[in-house]
């Protein structure tokens, strides 16, 4: 009982003793500016940003993917795994109790005269004899030098890292789903533009054919008109194949079977509404929001804690041990043959000589901590670079909107004029051909620009850390 009373006092005495360095966040230099001087939106834009783009189909796809994606489900199992590992390490602070029983058979007793037992109490009927033993063993290792507590500290950091990894998965997944969805819409727009141009070109070719039959148009004009129709027609199968592939990719991101969403996506043609202002953000806000930065820091915390866990192996291990047991012969014929044992006391073990293995392990843990610190710094630099790059990319792409819109308008006027001139005999069909090709190129560029601009906005949301949970 004295040992049992002393154990809690020893735990209290050494509770604050933990070998190894305590974690300190590395000092990081911050950029002088981030996201330029013109970003004026609210950070609330980052919360569930896909809900704010005015596209119910996109909102439904992202919400569904964040719940049902196989990548998300795998991340949840990773969290479950590290929580179980934490529970295993935490169990090291508490006593362990094991029980056991055994039976050792003896030799057959010889036949002796007389009934019952002979003079020594041994059965005289020729039965088998043996010994039954059972008991319990208890061990309580005292974490005097903090090795177990450092391991628990490392496991807790790994649990935090798993949670941040799961959030990073969701940020990346929501951006991938939205990007794939925008590519679907872009290809639909390009297909619609191509079909519209094909219709107009077919009409022009029909007119040219009639004029050629009336000998008011040359065979060259007819050949050029038909060549343009065939060239535009040839683009459609490739675009449709790309659209089908993109829908399949989107369905895979959602964790669904092929063609689950195809019919619904083909029947709708909505497009996200982009905000007029971009969110502002300070460097410290960026690091607070980016889950990959938190994950890298948690990995550094774990690596730092494991230095102390390794150093604890250089010192003695103290434990309280106890055992209680009993044994008896069988068949039981004399209570005086029943024996019991009780043992309790301290135990000390010390790995005095290990050929430098433990010290080498400590050096290994220190090197791993240095690598984790460098990885953390690299993650922060990457976060700054990605945020600034995404902001610049969106702003520069937005500057193209007006010019591309005007290009389409001018090309449409050029086509109308070229067709009127050709119909009235003031020009050959080459002018119409050039104007139609220019219009198709301009419309294709504008459709792709709309999707690219939205994708760059999504990249900005992702670079800024996405939604906070």
C-alpha positions in Angstrom: 0.0 0.0 0.0 2.9 2.3 0.6 4.0 1.9 -3.0 0.5 2.6 -4.2 0.3 5.7 -2.1 3.8 6.9 -3.2 3.1 6.5 -7.0 0.8 9.4 -7.4 3.2 11.6 -5.5 6.0 10.6 -7.8 3.8 11.4 -10.8 3.0 14.8 -9.5 6.7 15.4 -8.7 7.9 14.6 -12.2 4.8 15.7 -14.2 6.6 18.9 -15.4 9.8 17.0 -16.3 10.0 16.4 -20.1 13.2 16.0 -22.0 13.8 17.6 -25.4 13.0 21.0 -26.7 9.6 22.6 -26.4 8.1 23.7 -29.7 8.6 27.3 -30.8 7.2 28.6 -34.1 10.0 29.6 -36.5 10.3 33.3 -37.2 9.1 34.0 -40.7 9.6 37.1 -42.8 6.4 38.6 -44.3 6.1 40.2 -47.8 5.8 43.9 -47.8 2.5 43.6 -49.7 0.1 40.9 -50.7 -2.6 40.9 -53.3 -1.7 44.4 -54.5 -3.5 47.5 -53.5 -6.8 47.1 -55.5 -8.3 44.1 -53.8 -11.4 45.4 -52.0 -13.7 42.5 -51.3 -14.7 41.0 -48.0 -13.1 37.9 -46.5 -16.5 36.5 -46.1 -16.4 35.8 -49.8 -14.2 32.9 -49.0 -16.7 31.1 -46.8 -18.5 28.6 -49.0 -17.5 30.6 -52.1 -19.2 28.2 -54.5 -22.6 29.2 -53.0 -21.9 32.8 -53.9 -21.4 32.4 -57.7 -25.1 32.3 -58.5 -25.0 28.8 -60.1 -27.2 26.3 -58.3 -25.8 23.4 -60.3 -22.2 24.2 -59.3 -23.3 24.6 -55.7 -25.0 21.2 -55.6 -22.0 19.5 -57.2 -19.5 20.9 -54.8 -21.7 20.2 -51.8 -22.2 16.6 -53.0 -18.6 16.1 -53.7 -17.4 17.3 -50.3 -19.6 14.6 -48.7 -19.4 11.6 -51.1 -16.0 11.9 -52.7 -13.8 8.8 -52.1 -10.9 11.1 -51.4 -12.8 12.8 -48.6 -13.8 9.4 -47.2 -10.2 8.3 -47.3 -9.2 11.4 -45.3 -11.8 10.6 -42.7 -10.3 7.1 -42.2 -6.9 8.7 -41.9 -8.2 10.9 -39.0 -9.7 7.7 -37.4 -6.3 6.0 -37.7 -4.3 8.8 -36.0 -6.9 9.1 -33.2 -6.5 5.4 -32.5 -2.7 5.9 -32.4 -3.1 8.7 -29.9 -5.2 6.5 -27.7 -2.5 3.8 -27.8 0.1 6.3 -26.8 -2.0 7.8 -24.0 -2.6 4.3 -22.6 1.1 4.3 -21.7 0.5 6.7 -18.8 -1.7 4.2 -17.0 -1.2 0.8 -15.3 -1.5 -2.4 -17.3 -3.1 -5.5 -15.8 -2.8 -9.0 -17.2 -4.2 -12.3 -16.0 -3.3 -15.8 -16.7 -3.9 -19.4 -15.7 -2.1 -22.7 -16.3 -2.5 -26.4 -15.6 0.4 -28.8 -15.3 -0.5 -32.4 -15.5 1.3 -34.9 -13.2 1.9 -38.6 -13.3 -0.7 -41.4 -12.7 -0.8 -42.4 -9.1 0.0 -46.1 -8.5 -2.6 -48.6 -7.3 -2.4 -48.8 -3.5 -4.3 -51.0 -1.2 -7.2 -49.6 0.8 -10.1 -47.4 -0.3 -10.0 -43.6 -0.7 -6.6 -42.2 -0.1 -3.4 -43.7 1.1 -1.5 -42.5 4.2 0.0 -39.5 2.3 -3.4 -38.3 1.0 -2.8 -39.4 -2.6 -5.7 -41.0 -4.3 -5.3 -44.8 -4.5 -7.7 -45.2 -7.5 -5.1 -44.6 -10.2 -6.4 -41.2 -11.2 -4.2 -38.4 -12.8 -2.9 -35.6 -10.6 -1.6 -32.1 -11.5 -1.3 -28.5 -10.5 -3.6 -25.5 -11.4 -2.2 -22.0 -11.1 -3.6 -18.6 -11.9 -3.1 -14.9 -11.1 -2.8 -11.3 -12.1 0.3 -9.2 -12.9 0.2 -5.4 -12.8 2.8 -2.9 -14.2 2.8 0.8 -14.0 5.7 2.5 -15.7 6.3 6.0 -14.4 6.9 8.6 -17.1 9.5 10.4 -15.0 11.5 11.8 -18.0 8.5 12.6 -20.2 9.2 10.1 -23.0 5.6 8.9 -23.1 4.2 12.5 -22.7 6.4 13.6 -25.6 5.1 10.8 -27.7 1.5 11.8 -26.8 2.4 15.4 -27.8 3.6 14.1 -31.1 0.4 12.0 -31.7 -1.8 15.0 -30.8 0.0 17.0 -33.4 -0.5 14.3 -35.9 -4.2 14.3 -35.2 -4.3 18.0 -35.8 -2.3 17.5 -39.0 -4.8 14.9 -40.2 -7.6 17.4 -39.6 -5.8 20.1 -41.5 -5.0 17.6 -44.3 -8.7 16.8 -44.5 -9.6 20.4 -44.8 -6.9 20.9 -47.5 -8.4 17.9 -49.4 -11.8 19.6 -49.3 -10.3 23.0 -50.4 -8.5 21.3 -53.3 -11.5 19.1 -54.2 -14.0 22.0 -54.3 -11.7 23.8 -56.6 -11.2 20.8 -58.8 -14.9 20.1 -59.0 -15.6 23.8 -59.9 -12.8 23.8 -62.5 -14.1 20.7 -64.1 -17.6 22.1 -64.1 -16.4 25.3 -65.8 -14.6 23.3 -68.4 -17.9 21.5 -69.1 -19.7 24.8 -69.5 -16.9 26.2 -71.7 -16.9 23.2 -74.0 -20.7 23.5 -74.3 -20.3 27.2 -75.2 -17.6 26.4 -77.8 -19.8 23.7 -79.2 -22.8 26.1 -79.4 -20.6 28.7 -81.2 -19.3 26.1 -83.6 -22.8 24.8 -84.4 -24.0 28.3 -85.0 -21.1 29.1 -87.3 -21.6 25.8 -89.1 -25.2 26.7 -89.7 -24.2 30.2 -91.1 -21.4 28.7 -93.2 -23.8 26.0 -94.6 -26.2 28.7 -95.6 -23.4 30.7 -97.3 -22.2 27.6 -99.1 -25.8 26.9 -100.3 -26.0 30.5 -101.7 -22.6 30.1 -103.4 -23.7 26.8 -104.9 -26.8 28.4 -106.4 -24.7 31.3 -107.7 -22.3 28.9 -109.2 -25.1 27.0 -110.9 -26.3 30.4 -112.2 -22.7 31.0 -113.4 -22.4 34.1 -111.2 -19.8 32.6 -108.8 -16.6 30.8 -109.6 -15.8 27.2 -108.8 -13.1 28.5 -106.5 -15.7 30.4 -104.4 -17.8 27.2 -104.1 -14.7 25.1 -103.2 -13.7 27.6 -100.5 -17.3 27.7 -99.1 -17.6 23.9 -99.0 -14.0 23.6 -97.5 -15.0 26.0 -94.7 -18.1 23.9 -93.9 -16.2 20.7 -93.8 -13.4 22.2 -91.6 -16.0 23.4 -89.1 -17.8 20.1 -89.2 -14.6 18.3 -88.4 -14.2 20.3 -85.2 -17.4 19.1 -83.6 -16.6 15.4 -82.9 -13.3 16.4 -81.2 -15.2 19.0 -79.0 -17.9 16.5 -78.1 -15.3 13.9 -77.2 -13.6 16.5 -74.9 -16.9 17.3 -73.4 -17.7 13.7 -72.7 -14.3 13.2 -71.1 -14.7 16.2 -68.9 -18.1 15.0 -67.7 -16.6 11.6 -66.8 -13.8 13.4 -64.9 -16.3 15.5 -63.0 -18.3 12.3 -62.1 -15.1 10.6 -60.9 -14.4 13.6 -58.6 -17.8 13.2 -57.2 -17.3 9.5 -56.5 -20.1 8.5 -59.0 -20.4 6.0 -61.8 -19.9 7.2 -65.4 -22.8 9.0 -67.1 -24.6 9.6 -63.7 -24.6 13.4 -64.3 -24.4 13.6 -68.1 -28.0 14.0 -68.9 -28.5 16.7 -66.3 -25.4 18.7 -67.3 -26.3 18.5 -71.0 -29.8 19.8 -70.3 -28.5 22.9 -68.4 -26.2 25.7 -69.5 -25.9 28.1 -66.5 -22.7 29.9 -65.9 -21.3 31.3 -62.6 -21.6 35.0 -61.9 -18.2 36.5 -60.9 -18.0 39.1 -58.1 -16.9 42.6 -58.9 -14.4 42.9 -56.1 -11.7 40.5 -54.8 -11.0 39.8 -51.2 -8.3 41.7 -49.3 -5.9 39.7 -47.1 -2.9 40.4 -44.9 0.0 37.9 -44.8 -0.8 36.7 -41.3 -4.5 36.1 -42.4 -3.3 34.0 -45.3 -1.2 31.8 -43.0 -4.1 31.5 -40.6 -6.5 30.3 -43.4 -4.2 28.0 -45.4 -4.7 24.4 -44.1 -1.5 23.2 -45.7 0.4 25.7 -43.6 -1.2 24.5 -40.4 -0.6 20.9 -41.5 3.2 21.6 -42.1 3.4 23.3 -38.7 1.7 20.4 -37.0 4.2 18.0 -38.6 7.0 20.3 -37.1 5.4 20.1 -33.7 5.3 16.3 -33.9 8.9 16.1 -35.1 10.1 18.4 -32.2 8.2 16.3 -29.6 9.8 13.1 -30.8 13.3 14.4 -30.0 12.3 14.3 -26.3 10.8 10.9 -26.7 14.1 9.6 -28.1 16.2 11.4 -25.4 14.1 9.7 -22.7 15.6 6.4 -23.8 19.0 7.5 -22.5 17.7 7.5 -18.9 16.4 4.8 -16.5 12.8 3.5 -16.7 11.0 3.3 -13.3 8.0 1.1 -12.8 5.8 -0.2 -10.0 5.1 -3.9 -10.4 2.7 -6.2 -8.5 1.5 -9.8 -8.8 -1.0 -12.0 -7.0 -1.4 -15.6 -7.7 -2.6 -18.9 -6.4 -1.9 -22.6 -7.1 -3.5 -25.9 -6.0 -3.2 -29.5 -6.8 -5.9 -31.4 -8.6 -8.0 -33.2 -7.7 -8.2 -30.9 -4.7 -8.3 -33.1 -1.6 -6.5 -31.0 1.1 -7.0 -27.3 1.6 -3.6 -27.2 3.2 -2.2 -27.7 -0.3 -3.6 -24.4 -1.6 -0.9 -21.8 -1.9 -1.0 -18.0 -2.7 1.6 -15.4 -3.6 1.6 -11.6 -3.4 4.5 -9.5 -4.8 4.7 -5.7 -5.1 7.6 -3.3 -5.4 9.5 -1.0 -7.7 11.5 -2.0 -10.8 14.3 -0.1 -12.5 15.7 -0.8 -15.9 18.4 1.1 -17.8 19.8 0.4 -21.2 23.4 1.2 -20.1 25.1 0.1 -23.3 23.5 0.1 -26.7 26.6 0.9 -28.9 25.4 4.4 -29.5 22.1 3.3 -31.0 19.9 5.6 -28.8 22.1 8.6 -29.3 22.1 8.0 -33.1 18.3 7.9 -32.8 18.3 11.2 -31.1 20.4 12.7 -33.8 18.0 11.2 -36.4 15.0 12.9 -34.7 16.8 16.2 -34.6 17.5 16.0 -38.3 13.9 15.1 -39.0 12.8 18.1 -37.0 15.1 20.3 -39.1 13.6 18.9 -42.2 10.1 19.6 -40.9 11.1 23.2 -40.1 12.4 23.7 -43.6 9.3 22.1 -45.1 7.2 24.5 -43.0 9.1 27.5 -44.3 8.8 26.2 -47.9 5.1 25.7 -47.4 4.7 29.3 -46.2 6.7 30.6 -49.2 4.6 28.6 -51.5 1.4 30.0 -49.9 2.6 33.6 -50.5 3.6 32.8 -54.0 0.4 31.1 -54.9 -1.8 33.8 -53.5 0.1 36.6 -55.3 0.2 34.6 -58.5 -3.5 33.8 -58.4 -4.4 37.4 -57.7 -2.2 38.6 -60.6 -3.6 36.0 -62.9 -7.2 36.8 -62.3 -6.6 40.6 -62.6 -4.6 40.2 -65.8 -7.2 37.8 -67.3 -10.0 40.2 -66.5 -8.3 42.9 -68.5 -8.9 40.8 -71.6 -12.7 40.8 -71.2 -13.5 44.1 -72.8 -11.1 43.5 -75.8 -12.4 40.0 -76.5 -16.0 41.2 -76.4 -15.3 44.0 -78.8 -13.4 41.6 -81.0 -16.6 39.4 -81.3 -18.8 42.4 -82.1 -16.4 43.7 -84.8 -16.1 40.3 -86.3 -19.9 39.9 -86.5 -20.1 43.3 -88.3 -17.3 42.2 -90.7 -19.2 38.9 -91.5 -22.4 40.8 -92.3 -20.6 43.3 -94.5 -18.6 40.6 -96.3 -21.7 38.6 -97.0 -23.6 41.7 -98.3 -20.7 42.7 -100.5 -20.4 39.1 -101.9 -24.2 38.8 -102.4 -24.2 42.0 -104.4 -21.1 41.0 -106.5 -18.7 43.5 -105.0 -16.2 41.0 -103.6 -15.2 37.4 -104.0 -15.9 34.7 -101.4 -12.5 34.8 -100.0 -13.5 38.0 -98.0 -16.5 36.1 -96.5 -14.3 33.2 -95.7 -11.7 35.3 -93.9 -14.5 37.1 -92.0 -16.2 33.9 -90.9 -13.0 32.3 -89.7 -12.1 35.4 -87.8 -15.6 35.4 -86.1 -15.3 31.8 -85.2 -11.8 32.4 -83.7 -13.1 35.4 -81.7 -16.2 33.7 -80.4 -14.1 30.6 -79.4 -11.6 32.8 -77.6 -14.4 34.7 -75.7 -16.0 31.4 -74.6 -12.7 30.1 -73.3 -11.9 33.4 -71.6 -15.1 33.3 -69.6 -14.3 29.9 -68.3 -10.6 30.7 -67.7 -11.5 33.9 -65.8 -13.8 31.9 -63.5 -11.1 29.3 -63.1 -8.6 31.9 -62.1 -11.0 33.2 -59.5 -11.4 29.7 -58.1 -7.6 29.4 -58.0 -7.5 32.6 -56.0 -10.1 31.3 -53.5 -8.1 28.1 -53.2 -4.8 30.0 -52.8 -6.4 32.1 -50.0 -7.3 29.0 -48.1 -10.9 28.5 -49.2 -13.7 28.1 -46.7 -13.1 28.1 -43.0 -14.7 25.3 -41.0 
